[in-house]
């Protein structure tokens, strides 16, 4: 990479074959356009609707279900096969619609350059389409312009550029047109370069284009996004694992059953049909749909909480997040410079707590007059952020508008800001006989030009003791990461014809110091506390300076006593292995580039962390893409950041992430409950058929019975589990380890134990019914199996007793159970029973059915009681 910041202008002009006065010829422009292409960012290729739809079928469990449905078709079980296929297709359609809808709402990667640019070509100033710019073009810029390409400044007149979109720097950067001697410096410190997509906030300038399109810094970021792989979410990995377990188990159990049946000399075709029925029963065909619908419910809830989910699994992923790497500007902070402290008349004033006195008013009034910023009718600050902060301060703290003060003291002349002397002065009419010159700027420079100091409305000599004292206070405020400016004035009788800084800006009267900062969001500190309580480590990653970043991070509670803060230069000096070793101790990364951000995310992932990355700038996009889940800001966020993210916050509020984490944890807990419910119920069916086969008993259930049971129990009750409210202590638990099995925490043993209970009570009911006849036995087994599975839905709602969490806290579950029970009773007591090979039974049989059905629930209540006691 050419180090244009380190090269003299003449050398650059010679290399790029251009002239900063005459510009390029049209012939040169045409040749370079033909050779290098247009000045545009390459858009990411979109997936077609068909591609999105087909991707939904890559899941291992979905493939098993499709195979099962095909086998069922060949065996004549068309109803079973049709239901399985319908569920699979519905699941695919839901996933496709959600992803396509999100893609449309966020749109493709958009052009960040402005449509027109002012250039010098053939010695004439003209406006051209920004896309037609080529390397060597000479571009003119002024306040309000978006920089259309990367370039080296030839002229910089009081030029300031907001580079936060690229570097994360919250304050506009003062630009220069001189050579920077240092060869290796970070992006944010190359003060004689400008970059595509950044904004001119002050002054004017002229630069020679050094890079266009994908060769710009923005283009490099876009390339990084394209090259990063898609990371599978923890939920996707766990479901793949579950699908493999279920598929293997189904084939194994079915094979054993078929073999045992053949050895018992049962009809081979009947045993094959039973084995296939058992295999289909072993796989909860409703699970993919239940998971998709549960995630979709989460998407709806999150949209009401100011978050747009681009992909369904992203909701759950936040729930397993163990690290949140957050950009500072606009995410943890307000992205608005604010006056927080000032020093006047030997008083340190906290602008947010202390009472504003008359001498404070004098300081703020003069500072506001010496600005070019203003607040518009809509309350939006227009101008340099530091000046907007001063104008807002006198409005908020004193209740005065700048426009009213200017009417009283109209501006009649000015000496503009200059980056060499780092100050500006304005002259105002005080009365008919005199004027006042007000100067504001860098404290060190202002102090040198002051001869007096204002104290208690008295003008006193400004001796060395006072100057040293003020210098110390300036350093102290700077150490608090405040941007400090000094304000001074002097009254003059008349305005000279030729305003000179050397003549006018001397023998000034020092008034005071004003300290400002981009303050943290009010709710961010509380959010950080909740994150830490939930075992989530918040990490600040910013392009801002280390002192500023550390101060904000310490105030928010991100940076604690034993934590480290490092810079991008520090990162360049350590290896990836060393970074992975130290990463847990580092809470603040300052002055970093996009490449650094990806290294940080990858280092955390190397340590097994599930990483969420929040951000709004183009500089955040590669890390958003690399992270397990990227969270972009919707208001201040760039299109590139939104394109790379999995989730977009419409209120740009860090606190919304905490709500998303809680929602994600709740959703995963509910999905786990659904898996628990479906697998324990299905295992109950396996136990029933397997034990009956081993013991040589008649089959307690027909394939059509299994189909009906799964239809009743795997639908509404399983779906109702997705509406379970969050557990009270859900944000007090540590995040799930990345490699943790979905059966962790003893879930597998619970599924086996509870499934065994359901199977045994079904067999007991069958044996009791056999004393009458096979139809009664099957009716009783069929009823017990269904009703015990419905009771199991109440059991899996929580590890706590059903009576403790409340029987009616999930109204959807009550509705699902009522509907399922009614359907089951109607099937048994109406003529429909003949179709299923059932018969109407007496009250005594119903008593046995009810007792057997609730027995597993009562056993689990006893287990929960003793488990809690221990």
Order of alpha helices (4+ residues) and beta strands (2+ residues): alpha-alpha-alpha-alpha-alpha-beta-beta-beta-beta-alpha-beta-beta-beta-alpha-alpha-alpha-alpha-beta-alpha-beta-beta-beta-alpha-beta-beta-alpha-alpha-beta-beta-beta-alpha-beta-beta-alpha-beta-alpha-beta-alpha-beta-alpha-beta-alpha-alpha-beta-alpha-beta-alpha-beta-alpha-beta-alpha-alpha-alpha-alpha-alpha-alpha-alpha
